[in-house]
Amino acid sequence: MRDTLRRSRRRLLALLGTAALAMAGAIALPGTAQAANVLTNPGFESGSLSPWSCTGNLGSVVSSPVHGGSKALAGAVSSSDTAQCSQTVAVQPNTAYSLSGWVRGSYVYLGVDGGSSTWTSSPSAYAQLTTSFTTGASQTSATIYVHGWYAQGTYYADDISLDGPGGGGGGDTQAPTAPTGLTSTGKTSSSVSLSWGASTDNVGVTAYDIYSGANQVLSVSGTSATVSGLSSSTAYTFTVKARDAAGNTSAASSAASVTTSAGTGGGTGFTQAAPYLYEGWGDPPSPSTVMSATGIKWFTMAFVLDSGGCTPAWDGSRALTGGVDQTAVNQIRAAGGDIVPSFGGWQGSKLGANCSSASALAGALQKVIDAYGLKAIDMDIENTDEFENEAVQAKILTALKTVKANNPGLRTIVTFGTSTTGPTYYGNRLIEQAQSLNANIDVFTIMPFDFGGGADMYGNTVAAAEGLKTKLKSTFGWDDATAYSHIGISGMNGLSDQSETTTPAIWTQIRDWSNSHHIARLAFWSVNRDRGCAGGGVVSNCSGISQNTWQFTSITAGFTG
């Protein structure tokens, strides 16, 4: 985890530059017609793009990932084309319309030609965009569009809705009757199944729109649906509206309130706020002083390396017991706290790479476990010798499985780098090997920094964690709550190696997000650097920014999981 001060790590993504479009304010006008979705094929459930058209023939209908139903739009953005997909519809003059849609990808825009627009960056999950506009005094058509941004990868869009009184008059204006008897027919920790009685219409019902509260979450053609992607042990209220081919929408059905089941995968039952403390450099502070000032209880002690012959030692050179590291451990425990040693890091002679076999590595880990009576250990897997070596990954995971079996109650943590959208190839491979080896890892901790200077550290951290959650769900079959309970975040306070800035305010946001999603672990590099030195650069004993002494540690102490 270090070069001069941490890990000057290669990162996959550079800072993205974008131009933001301004969102125009809606002008609310009175209307007498009932609101309806004016768009045709709004959820792409027909399986074709029509009547949407996409620039450069870059649009297609896909089956995954979708927000609702079984289909969604994919726009294959290129370096010269934003893959804009649009639909022109009839509208009434001098009338207010509300435009919304669900999108996923880096920098996705939703708007109306000549009017308002909005955008978001949500690479790992669907997010809803909403904007409003008012037609001109003689306007009878509007072109709705969705697009990505140059060279930012494929975007996805689904369940786009333009709510208003419909076209310029004439034709079918009679709305269907409201669906009846809405009820829940089943539930899990992440989904609810619903059914209802059919509506009637003078021409014919073409779709049913399912709402969770005020938000449309699904559109189907039949009289049953399963809403997925929900949180466990959470109350939801659903209603359904019927819609005909002309866009006339019924009144809402009666409401059905359902509470999802508790998480079925079983969380780790383990939470840990444990910033890194390193006795090897950076004017190491007295841990008891830091604990008294901040309320922190756990520290991640760095780093246990190989002193030769698969023999563990602090920093590869300081004796495992009897030195400054044990003195720090003794202080922490005397003050009511505890430690988790971190094995590995960015450089140095690492046990994972140098021990000849998984059993030899397990023996080295056991020496440290025995020396300190540990409750948890962390394997910081980095660089080409461990992280980018699948055989070494497997060796480390097998050794962790062994020591966990030999030490009932021991918690195992793996820490590794990430992209802004979740695990890289080697991170995904690590997770897949953990599953195939049945390693039973308690916490997968990502290090969301060194993305490139000037990055959105809060947004990228959340996106990376959500990407990790998605990977854990797909690999282990967990629901959201269980996946979150196996996630850790290890940030870098102040300036990172690539001069990204994480301020105390940003770290507070990250901590609050971590608490609200009940992840397992929060750490940062490092307590040694948790002192202000605005303009001081990236150094070992201060953060390079203006801050109070031990401010990041105090914030981290508020992590409750």
C-alpha positions in Angstrom: 0.0 0.0 0.0 2.7 2.5 -0.5 5.4 4.0 -2.6 7.0 7.0 -0.8 3.7 7.3 1.0 1.1 4.9 -0.3 0.5 3.0 -3.6 1.4 4.9 -6.7 -1.0 2.5 -8.6 -1.9 2.4 -12.2 -5.6 3.2 -12.7 -7.8 2.3 -15.6 -9.8 5.5 -15.9 -8.7 9.0 -16.5 -10.7 12.0 -15.4 -13.6 12.6 -17.7 -14.5 16.1 -18.9 -18.0 17.0 -19.8 -20.2 19.9 -20.7 -23.3 20.1 -18.6 -26.6 21.2 -20.1 -28.7 23.6 -18.2 -32.1 22.5 -16.9 -34.8 24.9 -17.7 -37.5 25.5 -15.1 -41.0 24.2 -15.8 -43.9 26.6 -16.2 -46.9 25.0 -14.6 -50.1 25.7 -16.6 -53.6 24.5 -15.7 -54.8 21.5 -17.7 -58.1 19.8 -17.9 -57.0 16.6 -19.7 -55.8 13.6 -17.7 -52.0 13.1 -17.9 -50.8 10.2 -20.1 -47.5 9.0 -21.4 -47.4 10.5 -24.9 -44.5 8.3 -26.1 -44.8 5.1 -28.1 -42.7 2.1 -27.1 -41.4 3.9 -24.0 -39.9 0.8 -22.4 -38.7 -0.8 -25.7 -40.8 -3.8 -24.8 -41.7 -4.3 -28.5 -38.2 -5.6 -29.1 -37.6 -3.0 -31.7 -36.5 0.7 -31.7 -39.5 1.9 -33.7 -40.6 4.7 -33.6 -37.3 5.8 -31.9 -34.4 6.6 -34.3 -30.7 6.7 -33.3 -27.8 8.5 -34.9 -25.1 6.5 -36.6 -27.3 3.3 -36.2 -25.8 3.1 -32.8 -29.0 2.2 -30.9 -30.2 -1.3 -30.2 -32.7 -3.1 -27.9 -31.1 -5.3 -25.3 -32.4 -7.8 -22.7 -29.9 -6.8 -20.0 -29.4 -4.6 -18.0 -33.0 -3.4 -17.9 -34.8 -1.2 -15.4 -38.3 -2.6 -15.9 -39.9 -5.3 -18.1 -37.6 -7.4 -20.3 -36.1 -4.9 -22.7 -34.1 -1.6 -22.7 -32.3 0.7 -25.1 -28.5 0.5 -25.5 -26.6 3.4 -27.1 -23.2 2.4 -28.3 -21.4 5.8 -28.0 -18.3 6.4 -30.1 -15.6 8.9 -30.0 -17.5 11.0 -32.6 -21.1 10.2 -31.9 -23.2 10.4 -28.7 -25.6 7.7 -30.0 -28.6 10.1 -29.6 -32.0 8.3 -29.9 -35.1 10.4 -30.4 -38.8 10.2 -31.0 -41.1 13.0 -32.3 -44.6 13.1 -30.8 -47.7 15.3 -31.2 -48.2 17.8 -28.4 -50.7 20.5 -27.5 -49.7 24.1 -27.7 -49.0 26.2 -24.6 -49.1 23.1 -22.4 -46.9 21.8 -19.6 -45.2 18.4 -20.0 -43.1 16.3 -17.6 -40.3 14.2 -19.1 -38.7 11.3 -17.1 -36.7 8.2 -17.8 -34.3 5.7 -16.2 -30.7 5.7 -17.5 -27.5 4.0 -16.8 -24.0 4.9 -17.9 -21.4 7.6 -17.8 -22.9 11.0 -18.6 -26.4 10.2 -20.0 -28.7 13.0 -21.1 -32.4 13.3 -21.4 -34.2 16.2 -22.9 -36.4 17.8 -25.6 -35.1 19.6 -28.7 -35.0 23.3 -28.2 -36.1 22.9 -24.5 -34.9 21.6 -21.2 -32.6 18.8 -20.5 -30.9 17.0 -17.6 -28.1 14.5 -17.2 -26.4 12.2 -14.7 -23.5 9.8 -14.4 -24.6 6.4 -13.0 -22.4 3.7 -14.5 -23.3 0.8 -12.3 -27.1 1.2 -11.7 -30.1 2.8 -13.2 -30.9 6.3 -12.1 -34.0 8.4 -12.8 -33.8 11.7 -14.7 -36.7 14.2 -14.7 -37.2 17.5 -16.3 -40.2 19.6 -17.5 -41.0 22.0 -20.4 -43.9 24.0 -21.7 -44.8 24.0 -25.4 -45.0 27.2 -27.5 -48.2 29.0 -28.4 -48.4 27.3 -31.8 -46.3 24.2 -31.1 -47.8 20.8 -32.2 -44.8 18.5 -32.0 -41.8 17.8 -29.8 -38.7 15.7 -30.2 -37.6 13.8 -27.1 -34.1 12.5 -27.0 -31.7 10.5 -24.9 -27.9 10.2 -25.5 -24.6 9.5 -23.9 -21.3 11.4 -24.2 -18.4 11.1 -26.6 -16.1 8.0 -25.9 -17.7 7.3 -22.5 -19.0 3.8 -23.4 -22.4 2.3 -24.0 -25.4 3.9 -22.1 -28.7 2.3 -21.4 -32.2 3.9 -21.1 -35.6 2.4 -20.1 -39.1 3.4 -19.1 -39.0 6.8 -20.6 -42.2 8.8 -20.0 -43.5 12.1 -21.4 -46.6 12.9 -19.3 -49.1 15.4 -20.6 -52.6 15.6 -22.2 -51.5 14.0 -25.4 -51.7 15.2 -29.0 -53.4 18.0 -30.7 -57.0 16.7 -30.3 -59.3 14.2 -31.9 -59.0 10.4 -31.8 -59.4 8.2 -28.7 -59.7 10.3 -25.5 -61.4 7.8 -23.2 -59.2 6.4 -20.5 -59.4 2.7 -19.3 -61.0 1.8 -16.1 -58.7 1.4 -13.0 -57.2 -2.0 -12.3 -58.9 -3.8 -9.5 -57.9 -6.1 -6.6 -54.1 -5.3 -6.6 -52.5 -7.8 -4.3 -49.0 -9.3 -3.5 -48.6 -12.9 -4.6 -45.1 -13.4 -3.2 -42.0 -11.7 -2.0 -38.3 -12.2 -1.3 -35.7 -9.9 0.3 -35.3 -8.1 -3.0 -38.5 -8.5 -5.0 -42.3 -8.3 -4.7 -44.7 -10.2 -7.1 -48.1 -8.5 -7.8 -51.3 -9.3 -9.6 -54.5 -7.4 -10.3 -57.8 -7.5 -12.2 -57.9 -6.4 -15.8 -59.1 -3.0 -16.9 -61.5 -2.3 -19.7 -61.3 0.3 -22.4 -63.4 1.4 -25.4 -60.5 0.4 -27.7 -58.2 -1.8 -25.7 -55.6 -1.7 -22.9 -52.1 -2.0 -24.2 -50.0 -1.7 -20.9 -50.1 -1.5 -17.2 -47.7 0.8 -15.4 -46.6 -0.2 -11.9 -45.7 2.6 -9.4 -43.8 2.4 -6.1 -45.0 5.5 -4.4 -44.9 8.3 -7.0 -42.3 6.6 -9.2 -43.1 4.3 -12.1 -40.9 1.3 -11.8 -42.3 -1.2 -14.3 -44.5 -1.4 -17.4 -46.0 -4.8 -18.5 -48.7 -6.0 -20.9 -50.3 -8.6 -18.6 -52.0 -8.5 -15.2 -49.1 -9.6 -13.1 -45.5 -8.5 -12.5 -42.5 -8.9 -10.3 -40.7 -5.7 -9.1 -37.1 -6.5 -8.3 -34.0 -4.6 -7.1 -35.7 -3.8 -3.8 -34.1 -3.5 -0.3 -34.6 -6.2 2.3 -36.9 -5.6 5.3 -38.3 -2.5 3.7 -41.9 -1.3 3.3 -43.2 -0.5 -0.2 -46.5 0.8 -1.4 -47.5 -0.1 -5.0 -50.3 1.0 -7.3 -51.1 0.2 -11.0 -52.5 2.3 -13.8 -53.8 1.0 -17.2 -52.9 2.6 -20.4 -54.3 2.4 -24.0 -52.7 2.8 -27.4 -53.6 6.5 -27.5 -51.8 7.1 -24.2 -54.9 7.6 -22.1 -54.1 6.5 -18.5 -56.6 5.2 -16.0 -56.9 6.2 -12.4 -54.7 4.3 -10.0 -55.7 1.0 -8.5 -56.1 0.7 -4.8 -52.7 0.5 -3.0 -50.9 -2.7 -1.9 -48.4 -2.3 0.9 -45.7 -5.0 1.2 -42.6 -5.3 3.4 -39.8 -7.3 1.8 -38.3 -10.2 3.6 -35.1 -10.0 5.6 -31.9 -10.7 3.8 -31.5 -14.4 2.9 -27.8 -14.6 2.2 -26.7 -13.9 5.8 -24.5 -10.9 6.4 -21.1 -11.0 8.0 -22.3 -9.6 11.3 -19.0 -7.8 11.4 -18.3 -4.0 11.2 -15.0 -2.3 11.6 -13.9 1.4 11.5 -10.2 0.9 11.2 -7.9 3.6 9.7 -4.3 2.6 8.8 -1.5 3.2 11.3 2.0 2.7 10.1 4.9 2.5 12.5 7.5 2.5 9.7 7.3 6.2 8.7 5.4 9.4 8.8 6.0 10.5 12.4 3.7 7.8 13.8 1.4 9.3 16.5 0.7 7.8 19.8 -2.4 5.6 19.2 -3.7 6.2 22.7 -3.6 10.0 22.0 -5.5 9.5 18.8 -8.1 7.2 20.4 -8.7 9.7 23.3 -9.2 12.6 20.8 -11.4 10.8 18.3 -13.2 7.8 19.8 -11.7 5.4 17.3 -11.3 1.8 18.6 -9.7 -0.2 15.7 -6.6 0.4 13.7 -5.3 -1.4 10.6 -1.6 -2.0 11.3 0.6 -1.9 8.3 2.4 -3.9 7.0 3.4 -7.5 7.6 5.9 -8.6 5.0 8.3 -11.4 4.4 11.7 -11.1 6.1 13.0 -14.2 4.1 12.0 -17.8 4.0 8.2 -17.1 4.3 8.8 -15.5 7.8 6.5 -12.7 8.8 7.9 -9.4 10.1 6.6 -5.9 10.4 7.7 -4.1 7.2 9.8 -7.1 6.5 12.5 -5.9 8.9 11.1 -5.3 12.4 10.6 -8.2 14.7 7.0 -9.5 14.9 7.0 -9.0 18.7 8.9 -6.9 21.2 9.3 -3.7 19.1 7.5 -0.5 18.3 4.7 -2.3 16.6 3.9 -4.4 19.6 4.1 -1.3 21.8 1.5 0.4 19.6 -0.7 -2.7 19.8 -0.4 -2.8 23.6 -1.4 0.8 23.8 -4.5 0.3 21.6 -5.7 -2.7 23.6 -5.0 -1.0 26.9 -7.3 1.8 25.7 -10.1 -0.7 24.9 -9.4 -1.0 21.2 -7.9 -3.7 18.9 -6.0 -4.1 15.6 -6.2 -5.9 12.3 -2.8 -6.4 10.7 -2.5 -5.8 7.0 -0.4 -8.2 5.0 1.1 -7.1 1.7 0.6 -3.7 0.1 2.0 -2.1 -2.9 5.7 -2.9 -2.6 8.2 -4.9 -0.6 8.8 -8.7 -0.2 5.3 -10.1 0.2 4.4 -13.4 1.9 1.7 -14.1 -0.7 4.1 -13.9 -3.5 7.1 -15.5 -1.8 5.7 -18.4 0.3 6.0 -21.5 -1.7 2.5 -22.8 -1.2 -0.9 -22.0 0.3 -0.1 -24.2 3.3 3.2 -22.4 3.9 1.5 -19.0 3.6 -1.2 -20.2 6.0 1.6 -21.1 8.5 3.1 -17.6 8.2 -0.3 -16.0 8.8 -0.9 -18.3 11.8 2.3 -17.1 13.4 0.9 -13.5 13.4 -2.5 -14.7 14.6 -0.9 -16.6 17.5 1.4 -13.7 18.4 -1.4 -11.3 18.9 -4.5 -13.4 19.4 -6.2 -11.8 16.4 -9.9 -11.4 15.6 -9.3 -10.4 12.0 -6.6 -10.2 9.3 -6.4 -8.1 6.2 -4.7 -9.2 2.9 -3.8 -6.1 0.9 -3.4 -7.6 -2.5 -1.7 -5.2 -5.0 0.7 -4.9 -7.9 1.7 -7.5 -10.4 3.2 -9.9 -8.0 0.0 -10.7 -6.2 -3.1 -8.9 -7.6 -2.3 -9.4 -11.2 -1.2 -13.0 -10.7 -4.1 -15.4 -10.6 -2.1 -18.2 -9.2 -1.0 -16.1 -6.3 -4.5 -14.9 -5.8 -5.6 -18.5 -5.5 -2.7 -19.2 -3.0 -3.8 -16.3 -0.8 -7.5 -17.2 -0.8 -6.7 -20.8 0.0 -4.4 -19.8 2.9 -7.2 -17.5 4.2 -9.7 -20.4 4.0 -7.2 -22.6 6.0 -6.6 -20.1 8.8 -10.3 -19.3 9.1 -11.1 -23.0 9.5 -8.3 -23.3 12.1 -9.3 -20.2 14.1 -13.1 -20.2 14.7 -14.4 -16.7 14.7 -11.5 -15.2 12.8 -12.7 -12.6 10.2 -10.9 -12.4 6.8 -10.6 -9.3 4.7 -9.1 -8.8 1.2 -8.2 -5.3 0.0 -7.6 -4.4 -3.6 -7.7 -1.6 -6.1 -10.7 -0.7 -8.2 -11.9 1.3 -11.2 -14.5 4.0 -10.8 -17.2 1.6 -11.8 -16.3 -1.4 -9.8 -13.7 -4.2 -9.8 -11.2 -4.4 -12.7 -10.5 -7.7 -14.5 -8.2 -8.9 -11.7 -10.7 -7.7 -9.0 -13.4 -9.7 -10.7 -11.1 -12.7 -11.0 -10.3 -12.4 -7.3 -14.0 -12.5 -6.4 -14.7 -15.4 -8.7 -11.8 -17.4 -7.3 -13.0 -16.7 -3.7 -16.4 -18.2 -4.7 -15.0 -21.2 -6.5 -12.6 -22.0 -3.7 -15.3 -21.5 -1.1 -12.9 -19.2 0.7 -15.7 -17.6 2.8 -14.1 -14.1 2.8 -15.9 -11.8 5.2 -15.1 -8.4 3.6 -14.0 -7.4 0.1 -12.5 -3.9 0.6 -11.9 -1.7 -2.4 -9.4 1.2 -2.5 -11.3 3.9 -4.5 -8.6 6.5 -5.3 -5.8 7.1 -7.8 -8.4 7.3 -10.5 -6.8 10.5 -12.0 -6.4 14.0 -10.8 -9.5 16.0 -10.1 -11.9 13.1 -9.9 -15.3 13.3 -8.1 -14.1 11.4 -5.1 -17.6 10.9 -3.5 -19.3 10.0 -6.7 -16.6 7.7 -7.9 -16.3 6.0 -4.5 -20.1 5.3 -4.5 -20.0 4.1 -8.1 -17.1 1.8 -7.4 -18.8 0.3 -4.3 -22.1 -0.2 -6.2 -20.1 -1.9 -8.9 -18.6 -4.2 -6.3 -22.0 -4.9 -4.9 -23.3 -5.9 -8.3 -20.3 -8.3 -8.8 -20.8 -9.9 -5.4 -24.5 -10.4 -6.1 -23.9 -12.0 -9.4 -21.0 -14.2 -8.2 -22.5 -15.4 -4.9 -26.2 -15.1 -5.5 -26.6 -12.6 -2.6 -29.3 -10.0 -2.3 -28.4 -6.3 -2.0 -28.3 -6.2 1.8 -26.0 -9.3 2.0 -23.7 -7.9 -0.7 -23.4 -4.6 1.1 -22.6 -6.4 4.3 -19.5 -7.9 2.7 -18.1 -4.6 1.3 -15.3 -2.4 2.7 -14.0 1.0 1.6 -10.5 2.1 2.2 -9.9 5.7 1.0 -7.0 8.1 1.1 -7.4 11.3 3.1 -6.5 14.7 1.6 -4.4 14.4 -1.5 -3.9 11.0 -3.1 -0.8 9.9 -5.0 -2.5 11.4 -8.1 -3.4 14.6 -6.3 -7.1 13.8 -6.1 -8.6 15.6 -3.1 -10.8 14.0 -0.5 -11.8 16.7 2.0 -13.3 16.1 5.5 -16.7 17.0 4.0 -16.3 14.4 1.2 -15.1 11.8 3.7 -18.2 12.6 5.8 -20.4 12.0 2.8 -18.6 8.7 2.1 -19.0 7.6 5.8 -22.7 8.6 5.8 -23.3 6.6 2.6 -21.5 3.6 4.1 -23.7 3.8 7.2 -26.9 4.1 5.2 -26.0 1.0 3.1 -24.7 -0.9 6.1 -21.3 -1.9 4.6 -18.8 -3.9 6.8 -15.7 -1.8 6.9 -14.4 1.8 6.6 -10.7 2.7 6.6 -8.3 5.2 5.1 -4.6 5.8 4.5 -3.6 6.9 7.0 -3.7 8.2 10.6 -0.1 9.3 10.1 -1.3 11.7 7.4 -4.4 12.9 9.4 -2.9 16.3 10.1 -3.3 19.5 8.1 -0.7 21.0 5.8 -2.4 23.0 3.1 -0.2 23.2 0.1 2.2 20.7 1.6 1.8 18.2 -1.3 1.6 14.4 -1.1 3.7 13.6 2.0 3.8 10.9 4.7 2.9 12.9 7.8 0.1 15.2 6.7 -2.7 15.3 4.2 -1.7 18.2 2.0 -4.9 20.1 2.6 -6.4 22.3 5.4 -8.0 20.2 8.1 -8.1 19.7 11.9 -5.7 17.2 13.4 -7.2 13.7 13.5 -10.3 15.0 11.7 -10.6 12.1 9.3 -10.1 9.6 12.2 -12.9 11.4 14.1 -15.2 11.1 11.1 -14.3 7.4 10.6 -15.1 6.8 14.3 -18.7 7.6 13.4 -18.9 4.6 11.1 -21.4 2.1 12.5 -22.1 -0.2 9.5 
